[in-house]
Amino acid sequence: MKVGIIGGGAIGLLCAYYFAKSKWEVTVYTRRFEQAQELNRSGLKIRETTNRAKVKAELLLETKKIDADLIIIAVKQYSLSEIVGQLKTLVEKKQNMLFVQNGMGHIDLIRDLDHKNIFIGVIEHGVLKHSDSEIDHVGKGTTKVAPFQGKIAALSGQLEGVKQPHFPFEYWDDWYQILADKLLVNAVINPLTALYQVKTGSLVENVHFQKNMKRLFEEAVNILGLKNKEEQWRNILRVCHNTAGNRSSMLRDIESGKQTEIDAISGYLIERAEDQNKDLPYTRFVYESIKGMS
């Protein structure tokens, strides 16, 4: 089986590693020539392991067609708008595409595609990128997938060939549910860790931080129309405890001077609130704060 992975960031490389270890033929499509060159020369490594995974890499801009059974689109959401037009020519109508962005702003972009098999994924792993060919799998989780267009069997049949205990898949019927659940967590944890410049665990250890967590939570859960509020809140606290020593991706982006995904997370919620004629004062505060810091 062949998989093409668009995006050489932490998530794209994590997928590439485990697919390669499952004997798939992996090609990573990168934005930079230097990364493609490094991956072709050195392969891909997870820090806690000794063996490198063999992958191929190509420059996305020089690619005419993607020859793969499955294409995973793993670029950040703010970069997706730049490549959606390319996907219409790069990918055949019957090829499977799996989108694994944070937030929900990418859904409108995906609606413009008329491909038959489009799937949404939520990757619940912690991963750090140390170089163009080396990552650190710091938090083992799961990848939830659901159909956006087409039937889940078209994807699940392929993913049965990825037999890696540290990289399992879960199959869901409702793509909105898995995205909204993840967005809720990100909307509460990411902006506050970046704003306070603290690790995730500090949010629950500090009573004042936790009060602001709850305020952001109440705004987001209502806008997203999610049920089981008590369980949703317990889940966020559980995530904070389980990843207490982690630095959120938004905090790391702020520290390294990179663009954050605040538009895809808090910005999306603000847009939804405006559609409903509602105001989100706490969400808007963290949104404007992070925009000012990045």
C-alpha positions, 0 to 999 in steps of 0.5 A: 500500500502507498500513502502520501503525506502532505506536510512535514511538520510534527504530525505529518512525520508521526504518521509517516513513521508509523505507516513506514514501520507497517511496511507501507510505501511512504512519500512525504510532500514537503514545502522546503527542498532542504527537508525533502533532501534530509528525509531522502538521505537520512530517513525518519527517526523517533528519539526513543527508538534506535531504528530509522524508518525509510521514507521518500520525500518530494517537494510539493510544488514540483508534484504533478500527481500523487500516486497513493492509495491514501493521502493524509493532509497534515498541514496546519489549518492556516496553510490549507487554503494555499493547497486546496486548489492543488488537491483538485489536480494532485488527487484523483476523484476516487483516492482516499483523503484524510484531513487531520487539522486542528479546529473546524475552519477547514471544513468550509475549504473541504466542501469545495472538493468534489472527491468521493472519499474524504475523511476527517481525523483527530490525532490525539498524540503528543509529538515534538519535532526536533529537526527535519527528520527527527521527532519525539512521540511524547504522548501516546493516544489514538487517532479518531476518523470519521467520513465526511464524504463516502463510507468509512469502510473505504478507509478502515479497510486500508488502515487495518494494514497499520498494525502499530500498538502506539498508533491505533485508530478509532472509527466514528460516524460523526465527524462534527462530534470528534472535531468539536470535542477536540476544538473544545479542549484546544479552545480552553487549554491552548490560549491560556497556556500560551498567554500565561506561558505555563505548562498544561498542568499549571492550569489546574494547579492554579485556582485563578487559571482554572476559573478562566478555564471554566469561563472559556469552557462555558462559552465554547461548549454552548456555541458548539452545541455540545451535550454532556457538559459535566463529562466534557469538563471532566475530560478537559481536567483529565487532559490537563493532568495527563499532559501536565508536563507538556508545553502546548503547541500554541505556547511553542509557536509563540516561543519560536515566533511561528504563526499560531492556530488561534484563528482556527480555534478561538477565531472559529468560535467567535465567527460561530458566535457572531452567526448566532448573535452572541458574544464571547468576551473571554474567548475574544480576550484570549483571541486578541491577546494571542494575535497581539503576541504572535 
